[in-house]
Amino acid sequence: MPRSRKGAGYRLPLPCHALLSAWRAGYGLAELRRDLLAGLTIGIVAVPLSMALAIATGVPPQHGLYTAIVAGAIIALTGGSRFNISGPTAAFVVILFPIVGSHGVGGLLLATLMAGLILVALGLARLGSLIQYVPYPVVLGFTAGIAVVIALLQLPDFLGLTRIELGDSTLHNLAAIARALPNVAAAELGVGLVTLATLILWPRLKLPVPAPLVGLVVGTLAALLLGALGVEIDTIASRFHWEFQGQSGSGIPPFAPSLVVPWQLPGPDGTPLVVDFALIRELLGPALAIAMLAAIESLLCAVVADGLTRTRHDPNAELIGQGLGNIAVPFFGGITATAALARTATNIRSGAASPLAAVVHALVVLLAVVALAGVLGLVPMAALAALLFIIAWNMSEARHFVHTLRGAPGSDVAILVICFALTVVFDMVLAVAVGMALAAALFIRRMATVTHARRLEDDETRDLHRQAALYDINGPLFFGAAEKAMATLRVVDPEVKVVLLDMHDVPSLDATAIVALQTLAEELHSQQVGLIFVGMAPRQVIKLKRAGLSRKAGRLAVVRNLAQGRRLTERWLAASSR
């Protein structure tokens, strides 16, 4: 956010930025009609996606629906992007699935709450712009890796392999699936293939009905037909059961989300969690990973939305909105939420004008839960697995992945492959950490090669005294380049009595560079050689003064230009000859 005209003070990110900006742009009945139609379309898409992503995470499908209802509305009303649609997303599967296995549903909701607090803190600290510093190969590498893991996790349901216990290790899961392949259920595979074919072919017809809805309807009809023939197909209703206020049933509970205490939901052993410092410490790492990924995904989604609509989002307000949504949703049984790129793009293509479209989408999902819970329970697990295959494929950005492998510099390709492999074999957190470290190291190396210092020849020194040496320094002086540049300056001819450093092309100094300059000044002083900085920026002069450089050297000066440096050199040399 901008500062005040006086340049002092701190302004909090504007709450409800997206809603207010839509209102200021002009909002009337025409815009309301567009929001209603867009929200209806997105709501229809969100119902099957929310169920499928919740199941992929390892929790019953209603938790994904509650996420779309509660977080979808809160984030839209309090966030910084006018068009983002938030809810459960595929990117979180690889983070949330291990949390459910270790800490149960209660642990997942508690980690979501902690992540929401972290996101609010990031927004209040105005760190939304930092997301632009995540390198593209890192993002592409871990998203493609996540897509592979998601697809692998869906193979048991797609193939009808019912006796497989999946864990956190991708290699273990792959081996378990391979051992169970002889037990493939032909009926489940048939339902999955029919659904998958529908999901692939339907968009080519360019009809307004969303492909996920059509695919799941076709898959459900195929399952009902097989059921009439006496073939049992695993469905949401047969897989999941619920209890609520003395009532029980199978499938999805036909009730609106109600207030719950997150840590009182079942842990890994089926009993409520015991919240203590040890549990908080165990969940802090996953919560940080959730917050980091939520920030990356939501802000990237907002940037894409801005490009499609020529609008501008507030990244800090968006982080706060995402945080508030993730703080609130665990108290209604919802899981982690962030902006979903595919749903956001569909929202824009459907003509949305404001965040009210996201609110309408949440209401549509709520209506589906209350009125169509029984119908939703008929959806086959194989059909949901097919839908997740499509999500994983779209998420992988296979074309961009291959294009980057073919055309990017070798260092970027190495980062991409390493992030991808680490995500698949280990986890996303390690992949991002290693990828960022490698990208930073390569950047430092590249910047170090840019920075150099050289002594100008006689024809370049503009009649400078023969006992003076002029060095031109180009590039930032930082820990990766300072020592290399200073090594050149230490080679001084015995006859040289004054060294001039042209600093016009030095944009920045860090602590390492300042120490190197201090050492140089002291060495030159011990040799009775003067040192003149030419064209140093005022902020750099202040840094040197704060470091005490002026007190550690004898003849030391800072001048604006070379002409002043030449005159000062003549005075110093004249005084020395007396």
Buried (B, 14 or more C-beta within 10 A) or exposed (E): EEEEEEEEEEEEBBBBBBBBBBEEEEBEEEBBEBBBBBBBBBBBBBBBBBBBBBBBBBBBBBBBBBBBBBBBBBBBBBBBBBBBBBBBBBBBBBBBBBBBBBBBBBBBBBBBBBBBBBBBBBBBEBBBEEBEEBBBBBBBBBBBBBBBBBBBBBBBBBBBBBEBEBEBBBEEBEEBBEEBEEEEBEBBBBBBBBBBEBBBEBEEEEEEEBBBBBBBBBBBBBBBEBBEEEBEBBBBBBBBEBEEEEEEBBBBBBBEBEEBEBBEBBBBEEEBBEBEEEBEEBBBEBBBBBBBBBBBBBBBBBBBBBEBBEBBBBBBBBBBBBBBBBBBBBBBBBBBBBBBBBBBBBBBEBBBBBBBBBBBBBBBBBBBBEEEBEEBBBBBBBBBBBBBBBBBBEBBBEEEBEEBEEEBEEBBBBBBBBBBBBBBBBBBBBBBBBBBEBBEEBBBEEBBEEBBBBBBEEEEBEEBBEBBBBBBBBBBBBBBBBBBBBEEBEEBEEEBBBBBBBBBEBEEBBEBBBBBBBBBBBBBBEEEBBBBBBBBBEEBBEBBEEBEBEEEBEBBBBBEEBEBBBEBBBEBBEEEEE
